[in-house]
């Protein structure tokens, strides 16, 4: 909402609230004035929150997506990334095909983390095929 109107609506809400209070027991005036005041105040609140959300959102294609839940590690080479991918594959396997799949020993995790990247990608591909076949 533009700046001049930003103060008009709260003033209208305040005026309607005062009118509802001054109407006292006259329900024909008090209830519609109170409802109108609450509706206008709600719109003012919504507008202020919406403007802040729009200001905080990144604009245009210059924004790079931020990976969620540690997935930024998944797309990097190295032992930490490889172990994260193995853990993810194990979770998917448990969810789809083998709920009783045991937790992988740390020695095996270290071995998979030390695999060369190309060999590790071959392992991931074969593991995905196994999961797909088992589900």
N, CA and C atoms as a LAMMPS dump frame, in Angstrom:
ITEM: TIMESTEP
0
ITEM: NUMBER OF ATOMS
405
ITEM: BOX BOUNDS ff ff ff
-5.0000000000000000e+02 5.0000000000000000e+02
-5.0000000000000000e+02 5.0000000000000000e+02
-5.0000000000000000e+02 5.0000000000000000e+02
ITEM: ATOMS id mol type element x y z
1 1 1 N 0.848 -1.166 0
2 1 2 C 0 0 0
3 1 3 C 0.896 1.231 0
4 2 1 N 0.478 2.248 -0.678
5 2 2 C 1.26 3.478 -0.786
6 2 3 C 1.232 4.252 0.524
7 3 1 N 2.249 5.059 0.754
8 3 2 C 2.449 5.764 2.025
9 3 3 C 1.265 6.632 2.473
10 4 1 N 0.631 7.452 1.608
11 4 2 C -0.474 8.276 2.122
12 4 3 C -1.633 7.44 2.665
13 5 1 N -1.899 6.304 2.048
14 5 2 C -3.016 5.471 2.492
15 5 3 C -2.649 4.603 3.693
16 6 1 N -1.371 4.508 3.977
17 6 2 C -0.921 3.672 5.084
18 6 3 C -1.443 4.208 6.417
19 7 1 N -1.716 5.497 6.511
20 7 2 C -2.21 6.073 7.759
21 7 3 C -3.706 6.301 7.74
22 8 1 N -4.31 6.274 6.579
23 8 2 C -5.756 6.509 6.492
24 8 3 C -6.529 5.331 7.065
25 9 1 N -6.139 4.106 6.7
26 9 2 C -6.884 2.934 7.168
27 9 3 C -6.799 2.743 8.684
28 10 1 N -5.645 2.905 9.317
29 10 2 C -5.658 2.818 10.787
30 10 3 C -6.532 3.9 11.425
31 11 1 N -6.534 5.085 10.834
32 11 2 C -7.392 6.157 11.367
33 11 3 C -8.862 5.771 11.236
34 12 1 N -9.225 5.147 10.115
35 12 2 C -10.606 4.689 9.926
36 12 3 C -10.95 3.615 10.953
37 13 1 N -10.022 2.687 11.205
38 13 2 C -10.259 1.627 12.187
39 13 3 C -10.44 2.21 13.584
40 14 1 N -9.612 3.196 13.927
41 14 2 C -9.729 3.831 15.247
42 14 3 C -11.053 4.569 15.37
43 15 1 N -11.429 5.273 14.319
44 15 2 C -12.696 6.013 14.324
45 15 3 C -13.878 5.053 14.485
46 16 1 N -13.859 3.941 13.751
47 16 2 C -14.948 2.962 13.851
48 16 3 C -14.983 2.33 15.246
49 17 1 N -13.816 2.124 15.851
50 17 2 C -13.778 1.565 17.204
51 17 3 C -14.39 2.543 18.202
52 18 1 N -14.024 3.812 18.083
53 18 2 C -14.588 4.838 18.981
54 18 3 C -16.095 4.932 18.795
55 19 1 N -16.549 4.871 17.555
56 19 2 C -17.988 4.913 17.275
57 19 3 C -18.699 3.727 17.912
58 20 1 N -18.08 2.53 17.83
59 20 2 C -18.696 1.343 18.428
60 20 3 C -18.757 1.46 19.949
61 21 1 N -17.733 2.023 20.554
62 21 2 C -17.718 2.179 22.009
63 21 3 C -18.743 3.224 22.442
64 22 1 N -18.803 4.335 21.713
65 22 2 C -19.737 5.399 22.076
66 22 3 C -21.196 5.009 21.825
67 23 1 N -21.421 4.034 20.94
68 23 2 C -22.79 3.601 20.666
69 23 3 C -23.379 2.877 21.863
70 24 1 N -22.508 2.36 22.712
71 24 2 C -22.976 1.727 23.956
72 24 3 C -23.856 0.527 23.701
73 25 1 N -25.097 0.59 24.204
74 25 2 C -26.005 -0.543 24.102
75 25 3 C -26.807 -0.54 22.812
76 26 1 N -26.588 0.407 21.95
77 26 2 C -27.296 0.467 20.668
78 26 3 C -26.624 -0.528 19.7
79 27 1 N -27.129 -1.754 19.707
80 27 2 C -26.519 -2.82 18.908
81 27 3 C -26.597 -2.556 17.408
82 28 1 N -27.571 -1.803 16.961
83 28 2 C -27.713 -1.529 15.532
84 28 3 C -26.534 -0.712 15
85 29 1 N -25.865 0.044 15.861
86 29 2 C -24.711 0.844 15.448
87 29 3 C -23.408 0.204 15.934
88 30 1 N -23.399 -0.28 17.169
89 30 2 C -22.17 -0.782 17.787
90 30 3 C -21.611 -2.013 17.071
91 31 1 N -22.457 -2.979 16.759
92 31 2 C -21.966 -4.229 16.147
93 31 3 C -21.411 -3.99 14.746
94 32 1 N -22.132 -3.309 13.844
95 32 2 C -21.537 -3.074 12.518
96 32 3 C -20.258 -2.223 12.582
97 33 1 N -20.22 -1.242 13.482
98 33 2 C -19.019 -0.407 13.602
99 33 3 C -17.842 -1.234 14.118
100 34 1 N -18.091 -2.108 15.083
101 34 2 C -17.018 -2.95 15.62
102 34 3 C -16.526 -3.937 14.564
103 35 1 N -17.452 -4.534 13.829
104 35 2 C -17.063 -5.475 12.772
105 35 3 C -16.232 -4.759 11.707
106 36 1 N -16.662 -3.569 11.332
107 36 2 C -15.937 -2.792 10.338
108 36 3 C -14.536 -2.43 10.848
109 37 1 N -14.431 -2.043 12.132
110 37 2 C -13.142 -1.672 12.711
111 37 3 C -12.195 -2.873 12.715
112 38 1 N -12.698 -4.035 13.08
113 38 2 C -11.859 -5.234 13.107
114 38 3 C -11.419 -5.612 11.687
115 39 1 N -12.335 -5.508 10.716
116 39 2 C -11.987 -5.849 9.334
117 39 3 C -10.915 -4.918 8.788
118 40 1 N -11.056 -3.629 9.024
119 40 2 C -10.069 -2.658 8.539
120 40 3 C -8.729 -2.878 9.24
121 41 1 N -8.762 -3.098 10.564
122 41 2 C -7.518 -3.339 11.303
123 41 3 C -6.847 -4.626 10.802
124 42 1 N -7.629 -5.649 10.503
125 42 2 C -7.071 -6.887 9.948
126 42 3 C -6.416 -6.654 8.601
127 43 1 N -7.051 -5.842 7.775
128 43 2 C -6.464 -5.528 6.469
129 43 3 C -5.158 -4.762 6.635
130 44 1 N -5.116 -3.826 7.578
131 44 2 C -3.894 -3.061 7.828
132 44 3 C -2.783 -4.002 8.3
133 45 1 N -3.116 -4.91 9.2
134 45 2 C -2.127 -5.864 9.69
135 45 3 C -1.638 -6.764 8.555
136 46 1 N -2.551 -7.289 7.777
137 46 2 C -2.178 -8.149 6.645
138 46 3 C -1.277 -7.397 5.664
139 47 1 N -1.627 -6.143 5.384
140 47 2 C -0.842 -5.349 4.437
141 47 3 C 0.573 -5.11 4.962
142 48 1 N 0.703 -4.852 6.257
143 48 2 C 2.043 -4.602 6.804
144 48 3 C 2.886 -5.874 6.79
145 49 1 N 2.293 -7.02 7.075
146 49 2 C 3.024 -8.282 7.038
147 49 3 C 3.39 -8.631 5.602
148 50 1 N 2.477 -8.432 4.679
149 50 2 C 2.723 -8.742 3.269
150 50 3 C 3.878 -7.906 2.729
151 51 1 N 3.923 -6.634 3.085
152 51 2 C 5.022 -5.775 2.617
153 51 3 C 6.359 -6.248 3.161
154 52 1 N 6.388 -6.653 4.424
155 52 2 C 7.644 -7.143 5.002
156 52 3 C 8.075 -8.441 4.35
157 53 1 N 7.12 -9.313 4.055
158 53 2 C 7.464 -10.566 3.388
159 53 3 C 8.019 -10.307 1.996
160 54 1 N 7.401 -9.388 1.27
161 54 2 C 7.881 -9.066 -0.071
162 54 3 C 9.272 -8.455 -0.022
163 55 1 N 9.546 -7.646 1.014
164 55 2 C 10.875 -7.037 1.143
165 55 3 C 11.934 -8.083 1.483
166 56 1 N 11.547 -9.11 2.243
167 56 2 C 12.534 -10.103 2.662
168 56 3 C 12.783 -11.17 1.604
169 57 1 N 11.889 -11.313 0.642
170 57 2 C 12.082 -12.32 -0.397
171 57 3 C 13.131 -11.857 -1.394
172 58 1 N 13.955 -12.774 -1.865
173 58 2 C 14.936 -12.397 -2.883
174 58 3 C 14.222 -12.083 -4.196
175 59 1 N 14.789 -11.171 -4.934
176 59 2 C 14.141 -10.791 -6.179
177 59 3 C 14.973 -11.218 -7.372
178 60 1 N 14.303 -11.679 -8.381
179 60 2 C 14.957 -11.971 -9.652
180 60 3 C 15.798 -13.22 -9.657
181 61 1 N 16.391 -13.502 -10.785
182 61 2 C 17.154 -14.728 -10.942
183 61 3 C 18.528 -14.7 -10.284
184 62 1 N 18.922 -13.576 -9.679
185 62 2 C 20.239 -13.505 -9.064
186 62 3 C 20.323 -14.326 -7.787
187 63 1 N 19.161 -14.731 -7.264
188 63 2 C 19.14 -15.499 -6.022
189 63 3 C 19.514 -16.952 -6.3
190 64 1 N 20.442 -17.448 -5.493
191 64 2 C 20.806 -18.85 -5.599
192 64 3 C 20.032 -19.624 -4.545
193 65 1 N 19.514 -20.772 -4.91
194 65 2 C 18.752 -21.587 -3.976
195 65 3 C 19.658 -22.086 -2.859
196 66 1 N 19.136 -22.036 -1.657
197 66 2 C 19.873 -22.534 -0.51
198 66 3 C 19.391 -23.941 -0.226
199 67 1 N 20.269 -24.929 -0.292
200 67 2 C 19.844 -26.293 -0.029
201 67 3 C 19.306 -26.442 1.382
202 68 1 N 18.383 -27.36 1.556
203 68 2 C 17.709 -27.545 2.833
204 68 3 C 18.154 -28.856 3.462
205 69 1 N 18.256 -28.868 4.763
206 69 2 C 18.491 -30.094 5.495
207 69 3 C 19.831 -30.749 5.239
208 70 1 N 20.874 -29.97 5.056
209 70 2 C 22.192 -30.539 4.854
210 70 3 C 22.451 -30.994 3.435
211 71 1 N 21.514 -30.772 2.535
212 71 2 C 21.705 -31.234 1.164
213 71 3 C 22.806 -30.469 0.447
214 72 1 N 23.259 -29.352 1.021
215 72 2 C 24.392 -28.662 0.42
216 72 3 C 25.634 -29.542 0.465
217 73 1 N 25.709 -30.427 1.443
218 73 2 C 26.844 -31.335 1.564
219 73 3 C 26.774 -32.43 0.503
220 74 1 N 25.556 -32.819 0.111
221 74 2 C 25.38 -33.935 -0.814
222 74 3 C 26.026 -33.678 -2.162
223 75 1 N 26.1 -32.429 -2.569
224 75 2 C 26.544 -32.11 -3.919
225 75 3 C 28 -31.669 -3.969
226 76 1 N 28.756 -32.036 -2.972
227 76 2 C 30.178 -31.739 -2.949
228 76 3 C 30.926 -33.056 -2.909
229 77 1 N 32.105 -33.061 -3.445
230 77 2 C 32.916 -34.263 -3.372
231 77 3 C 33.597 -34.322 -2.015
232 78 1 N 33.877 -35.541 -1.577
233 78 2 C 34.609 -35.709 -0.334
234 78 3 C 33.928 -36.679 0.604
235 79 1 N 34.642 -37.107 1.627
236 79 2 C 34.123 -38.116 2.546
237 79 3 C 32.821 -37.708 3.239
238 80 1 N 32.733 -36.46 3.676
239 80 2 C 31.524 -36.026 4.372
240 80 3 C 30.316 -36.113 3.455
241 81 1 N 30.481 -35.689 2.224
242 81 2 C 29.406 -35.75 1.244
243 81 3 C 29.015 -37.192 0.965
244 82 1 N 29.993 -38.044 0.777
245 82 2 C 29.722 -39.429 0.437
246 82 3 C 29.014 -40.14 1.593
247 83 1 N 29.421 -39.875 2.82
248 83 2 C 28.753 -40.486 3.959
249 83 3 C 27.321 -39.991 4.076
250 84 1 N 27.093 -38.717 3.806
251 84 2 C 25.735 -38.168 3.851
252 84 3 C 24.847 -38.831 2.809
253 85 1 N 25.39 -39.065 1.631
254 85 2 C 24.616 -39.705 0.571
255 85 3 C 24.304 -41.147 0.942
256 86 1 N 25.27 -41.854 1.525
257 86 2 C 25.027 -43.239 1.949
258 86 3 C 23.932 -43.279 3.014
259 87 1 N 23.98 -42.358 3.972
260 87 2 C 22.943 -42.301 5.003
261 87 3 C 21.576 -42.026 4.39
262 88 1 N 21.532 -41.146 3.402
263 88 2 C 20.275 -40.855 2.725
264 88 3 C 19.764 -42.086 1.981
265 89 1 N 20.646 -42.774 1.291
266 89 2 C 20.239 -43.996 0.588
267 89 3 C 19.712 -45.043 1.565
268 90 1 N 20.361 -45.163 2.713
269 90 2 C 19.882 -46.103 3.727
270 90 3 C 18.49 -45.726 4.218
271 91 1 N 18.251 -44.44 4.432
272 91 2 C 16.92 -43.984 4.871
273 91 3 C 15.861 -44.295 3.83
274 92 1 N 16.19 -44.048 2.571
275 92 2 C 15.235 -44.325 1.491
276 92 3 C 14.976 -45.825 1.413
277 93 1 N 16.024 -46.626 1.52
278 93 2 C 15.888 -48.074 1.463
279 93 3 C 15.002 -48.578 2.607
280 94 1 N 15.212 -48.053 3.818
281 94 2 C 14.373 -48.457 4.948
282 94 3 C 12.916 -48.058 4.726
283 95 1 N 12.709 -46.897 4.168
284 95 2 C 11.339 -46.404 3.971
285 95 3 C 10.601 -47.173 2.885
286 96 1 N 11.304 -47.597 1.832
287 96 2 C 10.633 -48.214 0.693
288 96 3 C 10.645 -49.737 0.701
289 97 1 N 11.748 -50.334 1.071
290 97 2 C 11.851 -51.768 0.841
291 97 3 C 12.258 -52.584 2.064
292 98 1 N 13.191 -52.106 2.842
293 98 2 C 13.757 -52.913 3.924
294 98 3 C 13.713 -52.16 5.255
295 99 1 N 12.581 -52.191 5.941
296 99 2 C 12.478 -51.445 7.202
297 99 3 C 13.429 -51.948 8.292
298 100 1 N 13.869 -53.2 8.191
299 100 2 C 14.75 -53.765 9.211
300 100 3 C 16.224 -53.646 8.829
301 101 1 N 16.544 -52.83 7.854
302 101 2 C 17.93 -52.66 7.423
303 101 3 C 18.767 -52.175 8.605
304 102 1 N 19.836 -52.89 8.944
305 102 2 C 20.631 -52.474 10.111
306 102 3 C 21.423 -51.206 9.82
307 103 1 N 21.817 -50.553 10.893
308 103 2 C 22.651 -49.352 10.762
309 103 3 C 24.028 -49.786 10.276
310 104 1 N 24.545 -49.049 9.331
311 104 2 C 25.823 -49.376 8.703
312 104 3 C 26.965 -49.151 9.698
313 105 1 N 27.881 -50.122 9.829
314 105 2 C 29.02 -49.945 10.744
315 105 3 C 29.897 -48.763 10.309
316 106 1 N 30.531 -48.134 11.282
317 106 2 C 31.348 -46.955 10.984
318 106 3 C 32.538 -47.3 10.088
319 107 1 N 33.049 -48.528 10.19
320 107 2 C 34.169 -48.943 9.341
321 107 3 C 33.74 -48.94 7.875
322 108 1 N 32.529 -49.438 7.625
323 108 2 C 32.031 -49.449 6.245
324 108 3 C 31.749 -48.034 5.749
325 109 1 N 31.255 -47.18 6.644
326 109 2 C 31.009 -45.783 6.253
327 109 3 C 32.315 -45.101 5.876
328 110 1 N 33.352 -45.349 6.632
329 110 2 C 34.654 -44.754 6.327
330 110 3 C 35.184 -45.269 4.992
331 111 1 N 34.983 -46.573 4.737
332 111 2 C 35.439 -47.152 3.473
333 111 3 C 34.712 -46.507 2.297
334 112 1 N 33.385 -46.344 2.432
335 112 2 C 32.618 -45.714 1.354
336 112 3 C 33.003 -44.241 1.198
337 113 1 N 33.336 -43.579 2.302
338 113 2 C 33.745 -42.18 2.246
339 113 3 C 35.089 -41.977 1.568
340 114 1 N 35.915 -43.009 1.562
341 114 2 C 37.241 -42.899 0.936
342 114 3 C 37.247 -43.329 -0.523
343 115 1 N 36.144 -43.849 -1.021
344 115 2 C 36.11 -44.276 -2.428
345 115 3 C 36.383 -43.09 -3.35
346 116 1 N 37.063 -43.306 -4.464
347 116 2 C 37.183 -42.226 -5.459
348 116 3 C 35.788 -41.838 -5.944
349 117 1 N 35.651 -40.584 -6.334
350 117 2 C 34.335 -40.039 -6.667
351 117 3 C 33.624 -40.859 -7.742
352 118 1 N 34.321 -41.249 -8.802
353 118 2 C 33.689 -42.026 -9.872
354 118 3 C 33.228 -43.39 -9.366
355 119 1 N 34.039 -44.042 -8.56
356 119 2 C 33.648 -45.339 -7.987
357 119 3 C 32.448 -45.162 -7.059
358 120 1 N 32.46 -44.068 -6.316
359 120 2 C 31.332 -43.81 -5.425
360 120 3 C 30.05 -43.588 -6.212
361 121 1 N 30.132 -42.859 -7.319
362 121 2 C 28.945 -42.645 -8.144
363 121 3 C 28.428 -43.963 -8.704
364 122 1 N 29.325 -44.879 -9.058
365 122 2 C 28.906 -46.213 -9.506
366 122 3 C 28.191 -46.95 -8.38
367 123 1 N 28.722 -46.835 -7.155
368 123 2 C 28.078 -47.455 -5.996
369 123 3 C 26.665 -46.887 -5.805
370 124 1 N 26.524 -45.563 -5.893
371 124 2 C 25.223 -44.916 -5.711
372 124 3 C 24.245 -45.405 -6.773
373 125 1 N 24.703 -45.485 -8.004
374 125 2 C 23.817 -45.926 -9.085
375 125 3 C 23.35 -47.368 -8.846
376 126 1 N 24.283 -48.253 -8.473
377 126 2 C 23.886 -49.641 -8.228
378 126 3 C 22.95 -49.742 -7.024
379 127 1 N 23.199 -48.927 -6.017
380 127 2 C 22.343 -48.932 -4.831
381 127 3 C 20.941 -48.436 -5.158
382 128 1 N 20.847 -47.415 -6.003
383 128 2 C 19.534 -46.913 -6.42
384 128 3 C 18.768 -47.969 -7.213
385 129 1 N 19.479 -48.687 -8.068
386 129 2 C 18.838 -49.763 -8.827
387 129 3 C 18.328 -50.858 -7.907
388 130 1 N 19.103 -51.201 -6.864
389 130 2 C 18.659 -52.19 -5.892
390 130 3 C 17.415 -51.722 -5.143
391 131 1 N 17.413 -50.48 -4.737
392 131 2 C 16.258 -49.935 -4.007
393 131 3 C 15.032 -49.948 -4.906
394 132 1 N 15.216 -49.535 -6.153
395 132 2 C 14.111 -49.515 -7.107
396 132 3 C 13.569 -50.921 -7.345
397 133 1 N 14.449 -51.895 -7.469
398 133 2 C 14.014 -53.269 -7.7
399 133 3 C 13.3 -53.843 -6.466
400 134 1 N 13.717 -53.432 -5.284
401 134 2 C 13.122 -53.965 -4.076
402 134 3 C 11.808 -53.335 -3.665
403 135 1 N 11.497 -52.188 -4.229
404 135 2 C 10.261 -51.508 -3.817
405 135 3 C 9.083 -51.848 -4.689
